[in-house]
Amino acid sequence: MQATYLLSFVLLTLATLRLPPAFSLGFTVIDITFVLAFLGMTTGNTSIRQDLGGKALPLGNPVVR
């Protein structure tokens, strides 16, 4: 699924090459983000998922009205 998003944003980046450079630059930044996320997921690097979260909190009681 991640590869699908990467492919679609790369195609969008190619489509924006005829527009002003700010559009292409913005989509290029998004492409780089997806490439790094894709590489992190496919190489099995789980430290990125663990570093972003804090201490686990209990879910608590459900709200019932």
Helices and strands as residue ranges (DSSP letters): H 2-15, G 16-18, H 21-42, H 47-52
